[in-house]
Amino acid sequence: MKVRVEVMLKTSVLDPQGKAVEHALKMLGFANAVDVRVGKLIELDIAAPTVEAALAEARSMAEKLLVNPIIEDFRIHGV
């Protein structure tokens, strides 16, 4: 089963890449772009017997390796 892990910096953490993208968008005339945040998407193909097992395994992977819980939040969903 394909699983996606979406990782974003916590809202309390400064996102310099997001600020750079926001500035570039404004320079291109997209004045309505505000509070831009940049994250990462990790797509996994997990061979598990059930959807619940695949999601649980992806959560374990995220908690142990894929996410820095001090500065990042994450969401997991099946594709």
mmCIF file of the N, C-alpha and C atoms, coordinates in Angstrom:
data_MODEL
# 
_entry.id   MODEL 
# 
loop_
_atom_site.group_PDB 
_atom_site.id 
_atom_site.type_symbol 
_atom_site.label_atom_id 
_atom_site.label_alt_id 
_atom_site.label_comp_id 
_atom_site.label_asym_id 
_atom_site.label_entity_id 
_atom_site.label_seq_id 
_atom_site.pdbx_PDB_ins_code 
_atom_site.Cartn_x 
_atom_site.Cartn_y 
_atom_site.Cartn_z 
_atom_site.occupancy 
_atom_site.B_iso_or_equiv 
_atom_site.pdbx_formal_charge 
_atom_site.auth_seq_id 
_atom_site.auth_comp_id 
_atom_site.auth_asym_id 
_atom_site.auth_atom_id 
_atom_site.pdbx_PDB_model_num 
ATOM 1   N N  . MET A 1 1  ? 0.840  -1.176 0.000  1.00 0.00 ? 1  MET A N  1 
ATOM 2   C CA . MET A 1 1  ? 0.000  0.000  0.000  1.00 0.00 ? 1  MET A CA 1 
ATOM 3   C C  . MET A 1 1  ? 0.882  1.235  0.000  1.00 0.00 ? 1  MET A C  1 
ATOM 4   N N  . LYS A 1 2  ? 0.509  2.223  -0.792 1.00 0.00 ? 2  LYS A N  1 
ATOM 5   C CA . LYS A 1 2  ? 1.235  3.484  -0.809 1.00 0.00 ? 2  LYS A CA 1 
ATOM 6   C C  . LYS A 1 2  ? 0.738  4.356  0.336  1.00 0.00 ? 2  LYS A C  1 
ATOM 7   N N  . VAL A 1 3  ? 1.710  4.930  1.046  1.00 0.00 ? 3  VAL A N  1 
ATOM 8   C CA . VAL A 1 3  ? 1.421  5.804  2.178  1.00 0.00 ? 3  VAL A CA 1 
ATOM 9   C C  . VAL A 1 3  ? 2.230  7.079  2.000  1.00 0.00 ? 3  VAL A C  1 
ATOM 10  N N  . ARG A 1 4  ? 1.618  8.204  2.313  1.00 0.00 ? 4  ARG A N  1 
ATOM 11  C CA . ARG A 1 4  ? 2.319  9.482  2.261  1.00 0.00 ? 4  ARG A CA 1 
ATOM 12  C C  . ARG A 1 4  ? 2.474  10.047 3.663  1.00 0.00 ? 4  ARG A C  1 
ATOM 13  N N  . VAL A 1 5  ? 3.677  10.533 3.923  1.00 0.00 ? 5  VAL A N  1 
ATOM 14  C CA . VAL A 1 5  ? 3.965  11.211 5.177  1.00 0.00 ? 5  VAL A CA 1 
ATOM 15  C C  . VAL A 1 5  ? 4.258  12.666 4.813  1.00 0.00 ? 5  VAL A C  1 
ATOM 16  N N  . GLU A 1 6  ? 3.402  13.575 5.253  1.00 0.00 ? 6  GLU A N  1 
ATOM 17  C CA . GLU A 1 6  ? 3.589  15.007 5.014  1.00 0.00 ? 6  GLU A CA 1 
ATOM 18  C C  . GLU A 1 6  ? 4.248  15.604 6.248  1.00 0.00 ? 6  GLU A C  1 
ATOM 19  N N  . VAL A 1 7  ? 5.383  16.256 6.046  1.00 0.00 ? 7  VAL A N  1 
ATOM 20  C CA . VAL A 1 7  ? 6.144  16.816 7.150  1.00 0.00 ? 7  VAL A CA 1 
ATOM 21  C C  . VAL A 1 7  ? 6.236  18.334 6.973  1.00 0.00 ? 7  VAL A C  1 
ATOM 22  N N  . MET A 1 8  ? 5.896  19.056 8.033  1.00 0.00 ? 8  MET A N  1 
ATOM 23  C CA . MET A 1 8  ? 5.966  20.518 8.018  1.00 0.00 ? 8  MET A CA 1 
ATOM 24  C C  . MET A 1 8  ? 6.638  20.992 9.297  1.00 0.00 ? 8  MET A C  1 
ATOM 25  N N  . LEU A 1 9  ? 7.335  22.122 9.183  1.00 0.00 ? 9  LEU A N  1 
ATOM 26  C CA . LEU A 1 9  ? 7.863  22.737 10.387 1.00 0.00 ? 9  LEU A CA 1 
ATOM 27  C C  . LEU A 1 9  ? 6.698  23.170 11.267 1.00 0.00 ? 9  LEU A C  1 
ATOM 28  N N  . LYS A 1 10 ? 6.878  23.082 12.563 1.00 0.00 ? 10 LYS A N  1 
ATOM 29  C CA . LYS A 1 10 ? 5.845  23.564 13.477 1.00 0.00 ? 10 LYS A CA 1 
ATOM 30  C C  . LYS A 1 10 ? 5.640  25.055 13.235 1.00 0.00 ? 10 LYS A C  1 
ATOM 31  N N  . THR A 1 11 ? 4.432  25.529 13.488 1.00 0.00 ? 11 THR A N  1 
ATOM 32  C CA . THR A 1 11 ? 4.130  26.938 13.223 1.00 0.00 ? 11 THR A CA 1 
ATOM 33  C C  . THR A 1 11 ? 4.987  27.882 14.055 1.00 0.00 ? 11 THR A C  1 
ATOM 34  N N  . SER A 1 12 ? 5.501  27.414 15.176 1.00 0.00 ? 12 SER A N  1 
ATOM 35  C CA . SER A 1 12 ? 6.338  28.260 16.022 1.00 0.00 ? 12 SER A CA 1 
ATOM 36  C C  . SER A 1 12 ? 7.789  28.339 15.530 1.00 0.00 ? 12 SER A C  1 
ATOM 37  N N  . VAL A 1 13 ? 8.142  27.558 14.504 1.00 0.00 ? 13 VAL A N  1 
ATOM 38  C CA . VAL A 1 13 ? 9.506  27.532 13.975 1.00 0.00 ? 13 VAL A CA 1 
ATOM 39  C C  . VAL A 1 13 ? 9.577  28.384 12.716 1.00 0.00 ? 13 VAL A C  1 
ATOM 40  N N  . LEU A 1 14 ? 10.560 29.267 12.661 1.00 0.00 ? 14 LEU A N  1 
ATOM 41  C CA . LEU A 1 14 ? 10.765 30.106 11.484 1.00 0.00 ? 14 LEU A CA 1 
ATOM 42  C C  . LEU A 1 14 ? 11.065 29.232 10.268 1.00 0.00 ? 14 LEU A C  1 
ATOM 43  N N  . ASP A 1 15 ? 10.440 29.544 9.139  1.00 0.00 ? 15 ASP A N  1 
ATOM 44  C CA . ASP A 1 15 ? 10.618 28.788 7.895  1.00 0.00 ? 15 ASP A CA 1 
ATOM 45  C C  . ASP A 1 15 ? 11.289 29.690 6.854  1.00 0.00 ? 15 ASP A C  1 
ATOM 46  N N  . PRO A 1 16 ? 12.629 29.757 6.825  1.00 0.00 ? 16 PRO A N  1 
ATOM 47  C CA . PRO A 1 16 ? 13.297 30.650 5.876  1.00 0.00 ? 16 PRO A CA 1 
ATOM 48  C C  . PRO A 1 16 ? 13.033 30.291 4.419  1.00 0.00 ? 16 PRO A C  1 
ATOM 49  N N  . GLN A 1 17 ? 12.884 29.018 4.121  1.00 0.00 ? 17 GLN A N  1 
ATOM 50  C CA . GLN A 1 17 ? 12.594 28.631 2.737  1.00 0.00 ? 17 GLN A CA 1 
ATOM 51  C C  . GLN A 1 17 ? 11.199 29.118 2.345  1.00 0.00 ? 17 GLN A C  1 
ATOM 52  N N  . GLY A 1 18 ? 10.251 28.997 3.243  1.00 0.00 ? 18 GLY A N  1 
ATOM 53  C CA . GLY A 1 18 ? 8.904  29.510 2.988  1.00 0.00 ? 18 GLY A CA 1 
ATOM 54  C C  . GLY A 1 18 ? 8.902  31.016 2.761  1.00 0.00 ? 18 GLY A C  1 
ATOM 55  N N  . LYS A 1 19 ? 9.679  31.737 3.573  1.00 0.00 ? 19 LYS A N  1 
ATOM 56  C CA . LYS A 1 19 ? 9.773  33.196 3.418  1.00 0.00 ? 19 LYS A CA 1 
ATOM 57  C C  . LYS A 1 19 ? 10.382 33.558 2.067  1.00 0.00 ? 19 LYS A C  1 
ATOM 58  N N  . ALA A 1 20 ? 11.386 32.800 1.632  1.00 0.00 ? 20 ALA A N  1 
ATOM 59  C CA . ALA A 1 20 ? 12.016 33.061 0.333  1.00 0.00 ? 20 ALA A CA 1 
ATOM 60  C C  . ALA A 1 20 ? 11.027 32.835 -0.800 1.00 0.00 ? 20 ALA A C  1 
ATOM 61  N N  . VAL A 1 21 ? 10.245 31.772 -0.719 1.00 0.00 ? 21 VAL A N  1 
ATOM 62  C CA . VAL A 1 21 ? 9.233  31.492 -1.739 1.00 0.00 ? 21 VAL A CA 1 
ATOM 63  C C  . VAL A 1 21 ? 8.159  32.582 -1.726 1.00 0.00 ? 21 VAL A C  1 
ATOM 64  N N  . GLU A 1 22 ? 7.730  32.979 -0.536 1.00 0.00 ? 22 GLU A N  1 
ATOM 65  C CA . GLU A 1 22 ? 6.725  34.046 -0.421 1.00 0.00 ? 22 GLU A CA 1 
ATOM 66  C C  . GLU A 1 22 ? 7.230  35.335 -1.068 1.00 0.00 ? 22 GLU A C  1 
ATOM 67  N N  . HIS A 1 23 ? 8.477  35.688 -0.790 1.00 0.00 ? 23 HIS A N  1 
ATOM 68  C CA . HIS A 1 23 ? 9.060  36.900 -1.374 1.00 0.00 ? 23 HIS A CA 1 
ATOM 69  C C  . HIS A 1 23 ? 9.113  36.792 -2.899 1.00 0.00 ? 23 HIS A C  1 
ATOM 70  N N  . ALA A 1 24 ? 9.553  35.639 -3.413 1.00 0.00 ? 24 ALA A N  1 
ATOM 71  C CA . ALA A 1 24 ? 9.639  35.453 -4.863 1.00 0.00 ? 24 ALA A CA 1 
ATOM 72  C C  . ALA A 1 24 ? 8.261  35.537 -5.519 1.00 0.00 ? 24 ALA A C  1 
ATOM 73  N N  . LEU A 1 25 ? 7.255  34.952 -4.865 1.00 0.00 ? 25 LEU A N  1 
ATOM 74  C CA . LEU A 1 25 ? 5.894  35.025 -5.413 1.00 0.00 ? 25 LEU A CA 1 
ATOM 75  C C  . LEU A 1 25 ? 5.416  36.468 -5.485 1.00 0.00 ? 25 LEU A C  1 
ATOM 76  N N  . LYS A 1 26 ? 5.704  37.248 -4.452 1.00 0.00 ? 26 LYS A N  1 
ATOM 77  C CA . LYS A 1 26 ? 5.305  38.662 -4.456 1.00 0.00 ? 26 LYS A CA 1 
ATOM 78  C C  . LYS A 1 26 ? 6.028  39.428 -5.551 1.00 0.00 ? 26 LYS A C  1 
ATOM 79  N N  . MET A 1 27 ? 7.306  39.097 -5.784 1.00 0.00 ? 27 MET A N  1 
ATOM 80  C CA . MET A 1 27 ? 8.061  39.760 -6.845 1.00 0.00 ? 27 MET A CA 1 
ATOM 81  C C  . MET A 1 27 ? 7.482  39.417 -8.226 1.00 0.00 ? 27 MET A C  1 
ATOM 82  N N  . LEU A 1 28 ? 6.846  38.271 -8.331 1.00 0.00 ? 28 LEU A N  1 
ATOM 83  C CA . LEU A 1 28 ? 6.218  37.863 -9.591 1.00 0.00 ? 28 LEU A CA 1 
ATOM 84  C C  . LEU A 1 28 ? 4.786  38.378 -9.726 1.00 0.00 ? 28 LEU A C  1 
ATOM 85  N N  . GLY A 1 29 ? 4.337  39.143 -8.744 1.00 0.00 ? 29 GLY A N  1 
ATOM 86  C CA . GLY A 1 29 ? 3.014  39.746 -8.834 1.00 0.00 ? 29 GLY A CA 1 
ATOM 87  C C  . GLY A 1 29 ? 1.921  39.008 -8.082 1.00 0.00 ? 29 GLY A C  1 
ATOM 88  N N  . PHE A 1 30 ? 2.270  38.011 -7.323 1.00 0.00 ? 30 PHE A N  1 
ATOM 89  C CA . PHE A 1 30 ? 1.284  37.262 -6.545 1.00 0.00 ? 30 PHE A CA 1 
ATOM 90  C C  . PHE A 1 30 ? 1.216  37.833 -5.129 1.00 0.00 ? 30 PHE A C  1 
ATOM 91  N N  . ALA A 1 31 ? 0.620  39.015 -5.020 1.00 0.00 ? 31 ALA A N  1 
ATOM 92  C CA . ALA A 1 31 ? 0.602  39.749 -3.753 1.00 0.00 ? 31 ALA A CA 1 
ATOM 93  C C  . ALA A 1 31 ? -0.228 39.053 -2.679 1.00 0.00 ? 31 ALA A C  1 
ATOM 94  N N  . ASN A 1 32 ? -1.124 38.168 -3.069 1.00 0.00 ? 32 ASN A N  1 
ATOM 95  C CA . ASN A 1 32 ? -2.000 37.511 -2.095 1.00 0.00 ? 32 ASN A CA 1 
ATOM 96  C C  . ASN A 1 32 ? -1.348 36.318 -1.408 1.00 0.00 ? 32 ASN A C  1 
ATOM 97  N N  . ALA A 1 33 ? -0.129 35.973 -1.775 1.00 0.00 ? 33 ALA A N  1 
ATOM 98  C CA . ALA A 1 33 ? 0.568  34.857 -1.126 1.00 0.00 ? 33 ALA A CA 1 
ATOM 99  C C  . ALA A 1 33 ? 1.106  35.342 0.220  1.00 0.00 ? 33 ALA A C  1 
ATOM 100 N N  . VAL A 1 34 ? 0.531  34.820 1.288  1.00 0.00 ? 34 VAL A N  1 
ATOM 101 C CA . VAL A 1 34 ? 0.959  35.216 2.632  1.00 0.00 ? 34 VAL A CA 1 
ATOM 102 C C  . VAL A 1 34 ? 1.205  33.975 3.483  1.00 0.00 ? 34 VAL A C  1 
ATOM 103 N N  . ASP A 1 35 ? 2.154  34.093 4.380  1.00 0.00 ? 35 ASP A N  1 
ATOM 104 C CA . ASP A 1 35 ? 2.493  33.012 5.310  1.00 0.00 ? 35 ASP A CA 1 
ATOM 105 C C  . ASP A 1 35 ? 2.749  31.687 4.587  1.00 0.00 ? 35 ASP A C  1 
ATOM 106 N N  . VAL A 1 36 ? 3.663  31.711 3.624  1.00 0.00 ? 36 VAL A N  1 
ATOM 107 C CA . VAL A 1 36 ? 4.012  30.520 2.852  1.00 0.00 ? 36 VAL A CA 1 
ATOM 108 C C  . VAL A 1 36 ? 4.912  29.620 3.706  1.00 0.00 ? 36 VAL A C  1 
ATOM 109 N N  . ARG A 1 37 ? 4.618  28.351 3.737  1.00 0.00 ? 37 ARG A N  1 
ATOM 110 C CA . ARG A 1 37 ? 5.418  27.365 4.466  1.00 0.00 ? 37 ARG A CA 1 
ATOM 111 C C  . ARG A 1 37 ? 5.826  26.277 3.472  1.00 0.00 ? 37 ARG A C  1 
ATOM 112 N N  . VAL A 1 38 ? 7.036  25.778 3.587  1.00 0.00 ? 38 VAL A N  1 
ATOM 113 C CA . VAL A 1 38 ? 7.537  24.727 2.714  1.00 0.00 ? 38 VAL A CA 1 
ATOM 114 C C  . VAL A 1 38 ? 7.799  23.485 3.565  1.00 0.00 ? 38 VAL A C  1 
ATOM 115 N N  . GLY A 1 39 ? 7.352  22.344 3.085  1.00 0.00 ? 39 GLY A N  1 
ATOM 116 C CA . GLY A 1 39 ? 7.542  21.097 3.814  1.00 0.00 ? 39 GLY A CA 1 
ATOM 117 C C  . GLY A 1 39 ? 8.103  20.032 2.899  1.00 0.00 ? 39 GLY A C  1 
ATOM 118 N N  . LYS A 1 40 ? 7.946  18.793 3.326  1.00 0.00 ? 40 LYS A N  1 
ATOM 119 C CA . LYS A 1 40 ? 8.406  17.681 2.492  1.00 0.00 ? 40 LYS A CA 1 
ATOM 120 C C  . LYS A 1 40 ? 7.343  16.590 2.487  1.00 0.00 ? 40 LYS A C  1 
ATOM 121 N N  . LEU A 1 41 ? 7.334  15.846 1.413  1.00 0.00 ? 41 LEU A N  1 
ATOM 122 C CA . LEU A 1 41 ? 6.404  14.739 1.235  1.00 0.00 ? 41 LEU A CA 1 
ATOM 123 C C  . LEU A 1 41 ? 7.228  13.479 1.013  1.00 0.00 ? 41 LEU A C  1 
ATOM 124 N N  . ILE A 1 42 ? 6.975  12.472 1.829  1.00 0.00 ? 42 ILE A N  1 
ATOM 125 C CA . ILE A 1 42 ? 7.674  11.196 1.710  1.00 0.00 ? 42 ILE A CA 1 
ATOM 126 C C  . ILE A 1 42 ? 6.637  10.149 1.343  1.00 0.00 ? 42 ILE A C  1 
ATOM 127 N N  . GLU A 1 43 ? 6.820  9.499  0.205  1.00 0.00 ? 43 GLU A N  1 
ATOM 128 C CA . GLU A 1 43 ? 5.888  8.465  -0.227 1.00 0.00 ? 43 GLU A CA 1 
ATOM 129 C C  . GLU A 1 43 ? 6.545  7.110  -0.042 1.00 0.00 ? 43 GLU A C  1 
ATOM 130 N N  . LEU A 1 44 ? 5.843  6.222  0.634  1.00 0.00 ? 44 LEU A N  1 
ATOM 131 C CA . LEU A 1 44 ? 6.350  4.881  0.930  1.00 0.00 ? 44 LEU A CA 1 
ATOM 132 C C  . LEU A 1 44 ? 5.419  3.844  0.328  1.00 0.00 ? 44 LEU A C  1 
ATOM 133 N N  . ASP A 1 45 ? 5.971  2.753  -0.121 1.00 0.00 ? 45 ASP A N  1 
ATOM 134 C CA . ASP A 1 45 ? 5.175  1.607  -0.546 1.00 0.00 ? 45 ASP A CA 1 
ATOM 135 C C  . ASP A 1 45 ? 5.413  0.533  0.514  1.00 0.00 ? 45 ASP A C  1 
ATOM 136 N N  . ILE A 1 46 ? 4.402  0.253  1.330  1.00 0.00 ? 46 ILE A N  1 
ATOM 137 C CA . ILE A 1 46 ? 4.553  -0.653 2.462  1.00 0.00 ? 46 ILE A CA 1 
ATOM 138 C C  . ILE A 1 46 ? 3.760  -1.931 2.192  1.00 0.00 ? 46 ILE A C  1 
ATOM 139 N N  . ALA A 1 47 ? 4.456  -3.053 2.272  1.00 0.00 ? 47 ALA A N  1 
ATOM 140 C CA . ALA A 1 47 ? 3.815  -4.353 2.099  1.00 0.00 ? 47 ALA A CA 1 
ATOM 141 C C  . ALA A 1 47 ? 3.291  -4.794 3.463  1.00 0.00 ? 47 ALA A C  1 
ATOM 142 N N  . ALA A 1 48 ? 2.025  -4.530 3.710  1.00 0.00 ? 48 ALA A N  1 
ATOM 143 C CA . ALA A 1 48 ? 1.411  -4.879 4.995  1.00 0.00 ? 48 ALA A CA 1 
ATOM 144 C C  . ALA A 1 48 ? 0.091  -5.588 4.716  1.00 0.00 ? 48 ALA A C  1 
ATOM 145 N N  . PRO A 1 49 ? -0.372 -6.418 5.642  1.00 0.00 ? 49 PRO A N  1 
ATOM 146 C CA . PRO A 1 49 ? -1.598 -7.189 5.408  1.00 0.00 ? 49 PRO A CA 1 
ATOM 147 C C  . PRO A 1 49 ? -2.874 -6.358 5.399  1.00 0.00 ? 49 PRO A C  1 
ATOM 148 N N  . THR A 1 50 ? -2.856 -5.204 6.094  1.00 0.00 ? 50 THR A N  1 
ATOM 149 C CA . THR A 1 50 ? -4.057 -4.362 6.152  1.00 0.00 ? 50 THR A CA 1 
ATOM 150 C C  . THR A 1 50 ? -3.661 -2.892 6.020  1.00 0.00 ? 50 THR A C  1 
ATOM 151 N N  . VAL A 1 51 ? -4.649 -2.071 5.717  1.00 0.00 ? 51 VAL A N  1 
ATOM 152 C CA . VAL A 1 51 ? -4.427 -0.625 5.644  1.00 0.00 ? 51 VAL A CA 1 
ATOM 153 C C  . VAL A 1 51 ? -3.976 -0.107 7.002  1.00 0.00 ? 51 VAL A C  1 
ATOM 154 N N  . GLU A 1 52 ? -4.620 -0.564 8.054  1.00 0.00 ? 52 GLU A N  1 
ATOM 155 C CA . GLU A 1 52 ? -4.285 -0.107 9.407  1.00 0.00 ? 52 GLU A CA 1 
ATOM 156 C C  . GLU A 1 52 ? -2.835 -0.457 9.757  1.00 0.00 ? 52 GLU A C  1 
ATOM 157 N N  . ALA A 1 53 ? -2.392 -1.656 9.377  1.00 0.00 ? 53 ALA A N  1 
ATOM 158 C CA . ALA A 1 53 ? -1.012 -2.076 9.649  1.00 0.00 ? 53 ALA A CA 1 
ATOM 159 C C  . ALA A 1 53 ? -0.020 -1.210 8.883  1.00 0.00 ? 53 ALA A C  1 
ATOM 160 N N  . ALA A 1 54 ? -0.337 -0.884 7.630  1.00 0.00 ? 54 ALA A N  1 
ATOM 161 C CA . ALA A 1 54 ? 0.546  -0.038 6.819  1.00 0.00 ? 54 ALA A CA 1 
ATOM 162 C C  . ALA A 1 54 ? 0.654  1.354  7.419  1.00 0.00 ? 54 ALA A C  1 
ATOM 163 N N  . LEU A 1 55 ? -0.469 1.911  7.833  1.00 0.00 ? 55 LEU A N  1 
ATOM 164 C CA . LEU A 1 55 ? -0.455 3.246  8.435  1.00 0.00 ? 55 LEU A CA 1 
ATOM 165 C C  . LEU A 1 55 ? 0.295  3.245  9.766  1.00 0.00 ? 55 LEU A C  1 
ATOM 166 N N  . ALA A 1 56 ? 0.123  2.196  10.550 1.00 0.00 ? 56 ALA A N  1 
ATOM 167 C CA . ALA A 1 56 ? 0.829  2.091  11.832 1.00 0.00 ? 56 ALA A CA 1 
ATOM 168 C C  . ALA A 1 56 ? 2.331  1.987  11.610 1.00 0.00 ? 56 ALA A C  1 
ATOM 169 N N  . GLU A 1 57 ? 2.729  1.220  10.610 1.00 0.00 ? 57 GLU A N  1 
ATOM 170 C CA . GLU A 1 57 ? 4.154  1.081  10.324 1.00 0.00 ? 57 GLU A CA 1 
ATOM 171 C C  . GLU A 1 57 ? 4.734  2.404  9.833  1.00 0.00 ? 57 GLU A C  1 
ATOM 172 N N  . ALA A 1 58 ? 3.992  3.113  9.000  1.00 0.00 ? 58 ALA A N  1 
ATOM 173 C CA . ALA A 1 58 ? 4.447  4.417  8.514  1.00 0.00 ? 58 ALA A CA 1 
ATOM 174 C C  . ALA A 1 58 ? 4.579  5.400  9.679  1.00 0.00 ? 58 ALA A C  1 
ATOM 175 N N  . ARG A 1 59 ? 3.644  5.356  10.621 1.00 0.00 ? 59 ARG A N  1 
ATOM 176 C CA . ARG A 1 59 ? 3.718  6.229  11.798 1.00 0.00 ? 59 ARG A CA 1 
ATOM 177 C C  . ARG A 1 59 ? 4.985  5.916  12.601 1.00 0.00 ? 59 ARG A C  1 
ATOM 178 N N  . SER A 1 60 ? 5.276  4.648  12.771 1.00 0.00 ? 60 SER A N  1 
ATOM 179 C CA . SER A 1 60 ? 6.477  4.244  13.500 1.00 0.00 ? 60 SER A CA 1 
ATOM 180 C C  . SER A 1 60 ? 7.734  4.730  12.780 1.00 0.00 ? 60 SER A C  1 
ATOM 181 N N  . MET A 1 61 ? 7.753  4.605  11.452 1.00 0.00 ? 61 MET A N  1 
ATOM 182 C CA . MET A 1 61 ? 8.892  5.091  10.664 1.00 0.00 ? 61 MET A CA 1 
ATOM 183 C C  . MET A 1 61 ? 9.075  6.596  10.840 1.00 0.00 ? 61 MET A C  1 
ATOM 184 N N  . ALA A 1 62 ? 7.957  7.314  10.795 1.00 0.00 ? 62 ALA A N  1 
ATOM 185 C CA . ALA A 1 62 ? 8.014  8.768  10.944 1.00 0.00 ? 62 ALA A CA 1 
ATOM 186 C C  . ALA A 1 62 ? 8.557  9.144  12.317 1.00 0.00 ? 62 ALA A C  1 
ATOM 187 N N  . GLU A 1 63 ? 8.053  8.504  13.348 1.00 0.00 ? 63 GLU A N  1 
ATOM 188 C CA . GLU A 1 63 ? 8.464  8.834  14.706 1.00 0.00 ? 63 GLU A CA 1 
ATOM 189 C C  . GLU A 1 63 ? 9.922  8.478  14.983 1.00 0.00 ? 63 GLU A C  1 
ATOM 190 N N  . LYS A 1 64 ? 10.426 7.417  14.344 1.00 0.00 ? 64 LYS A N  1 
ATOM 191 C CA . LYS A 1 64 ? 11.791 6.957  14.610 1.00 0.00 ? 64 LYS A CA 1 
ATOM 192 C C  . LYS A 1 64 ? 12.849 7.573  13.703 1.00 0.00 ? 64 LYS A C  1 
ATOM 193 N N  . LEU A 1 65 ? 12.453 8.005  12.496 1.00 0.00 ? 65 LEU A N  1 
ATOM 194 C CA . LEU A 1 65 ? 13.468 8.465  11.547 1.00 0.00 ? 65 LEU A CA 1 
ATOM 195 C C  . LEU A 1 65 ? 13.070 9.674  10.715 1.00 0.00 ? 65 LEU A C  1 
ATOM 196 N N  . LEU A 1 66 ? 11.877 9.676  10.168 1.00 0.00 ? 66 LEU A N  1 
ATOM 197 C CA . LEU A 1 66 ? 11.526 10.644 9.128  1.00 0.00 ? 66 LEU A CA 1 
ATOM 198 C C  . LEU A 1 66 ? 11.248 12.052 9.624  1.00 0.00 ? 66 LEU A C  1 
ATOM 199 N N  . VAL A 1 67 ? 10.922 12.191 10.904 1.00 0.00 ? 67 VAL A N  1 
ATOM 200 C CA . VAL A 1 67 ? 10.492 13.480 11.441 1.00 0.00 ? 67 VAL A CA 1 
ATOM 201 C C  . VAL A 1 67 ? 11.331 13.846 12.660 1.00 0.00 ? 67 VAL A C  1 
ATOM 202 N N  . ASN A 1 68 ? 11.675 15.116 12.752 1.00 0.00 ? 68 ASN A N  1 
ATOM 203 C CA . ASN A 1 68 ? 12.312 15.643 13.957 1.00 0.00 ? 68 ASN A CA 1 
ATOM 204 C C  . ASN A 1 68 ? 11.194 16.226 14.821 1.00 0.00 ? 68 ASN A C  1 
ATOM 205 N N  . PRO A 1 69 ? 10.749 15.513 15.853 1.00 0.00 ? 69 PRO A N  1 
ATOM 206 C CA . PRO A 1 69 ? 9.572  15.938 16.616 1.00 0.00 ? 69 PRO A CA 1 
ATOM 207 C C  . PRO A 1 69 ? 9.752  17.251 17.370 1.00 0.00 ? 69 PRO A C  1 
ATOM 208 N N  . ILE A 1 70 ? 10.979 17.715 17.510 1.00 0.00 ? 70 ILE A N  1 
ATOM 209 C CA . ILE A 1 70 ? 11.212 18.975 18.201 1.00 0.00 ? 70 ILE A CA 1 
ATOM 210 C C  . ILE A 1 70 ? 10.757 20.151 17.345 1.00 0.00 ? 70 ILE A C  1 
ATOM 211 N N  . ILE A 1 71 ? 10.975 20.059 16.028 1.00 0.00 ? 71 ILE A N  1 
ATOM 212 C CA . ILE A 1 71 ? 10.656 21.197 15.161 1.00 0.00 ? 71 ILE A CA 1 
ATOM 213 C C  . ILE A 1 71 ? 9.638  20.886 14.066 1.00 0.00 ? 71 ILE A C  1 
ATOM 214 N N  . GLU A 1 72 ? 9.232  19.610 13.923 1.00 0.00 ? 72 GLU A N  1 
ATOM 215 C CA . GLU A 1 72 ? 8.340  19.245 12.821 1.00 0.00 ? 72 GLU A CA 1 
ATOM 216 C C  . GLU A 1 72 ? 7.089  18.514 13.314 1.00 0.00 ? 72 GLU A C  1 
ATOM 217 N N  . ASP A 1 73 ? 6.010  18.711 12.569 1.00 0.00 ? 73 ASP A N  1 
ATOM 218 C CA . ASP A 1 73 ? 4.771  17.951 12.732 1.00 0.00 ? 73 ASP A CA 1 
ATOM 219 C C  . ASP A 1 73 ? 4.600  17.102 11.485 1.00 0.00 ? 73 ASP A C  1 
ATOM 220 N N  . PHE A 1 74 ? 3.761  16.056 11.583 1.00 0.00 ? 74 PHE A N  1 
ATOM 221 C CA . PHE A 1 74 ? 3.534  15.236 10.399 1.00 0.00 ? 74 PHE A CA 1 
ATOM 222 C C  . PHE A 1 74 ? 2.111  14.709 10.361 1.00 0.00 ? 74 PHE A C  1 
ATOM 223 N N  . ARG A 1 75 ? 1.699  14.356 9.144  1.00 0.00 ? 75 ARG A N  1 
ATOM 224 C CA . ARG A 1 75 ? 0.407  13.690 8.908  1.00 0.00 ? 75 ARG A CA 1 
ATOM 225 C C  . ARG A 1 75 ? 0.670  12.511 8.005  1.00 0.00 ? 75 ARG A C  1 
ATOM 226 N N  . ILE A 1 76 ? -0.089 11.452 8.220  1.00 0.00 ? 76 ILE A N  1 
ATOM 227 C CA . ILE A 1 76 ? 0.049  10.237 7.422  1.00 0.00 ? 76 ILE A CA 1 
ATOM 228 C C  . ILE A 1 76 ? -1.292 9.926  6.783  1.00 0.00 ? 76 ILE A C  1 
ATOM 229 N N  . HIS A 1 77 ? -1.275 9.545  5.516  1.00 0.00 ? 77 HIS A N  1 
ATOM 230 C CA . HIS A 1 77 ? -2.501 9.098  4.865  1.00 0.00 ? 77 HIS A CA 1 
ATOM 231 C C  . HIS A 1 77 ? -2.179 8.135  3.745  1.00 0.00 ? 77 HIS A C  1 
ATOM 232 N N  . GLY A 1 78 ? -3.104 7.264  3.486  1.00 0.00 ? 78 GLY A N  1 
ATOM 233 C CA . GLY A 1 78 ? -2.962 6.298  2.402  1.00 0.00 ? 78 GLY A CA 1 
ATOM 234 C C  . GLY A 1 78 ? -3.267 6.949  1.067  1.00 0.00 ? 78 GLY A C  1 
ATOM 235 N N  . VAL A 1 79 ? -2.676 6.393  0.036  1.00 0.00 ? 79 VAL A N  1 
ATOM 236 C CA . VAL A 1 79 ? -2.878 6.948  -1.305 1.00 0.00 ? 79 VAL A CA 1 
ATOM 237 C C  . VAL A 1 79 ? -3.832 6.065  -2.066 1.00 0.00 ? 79 VAL A C  1 
# 
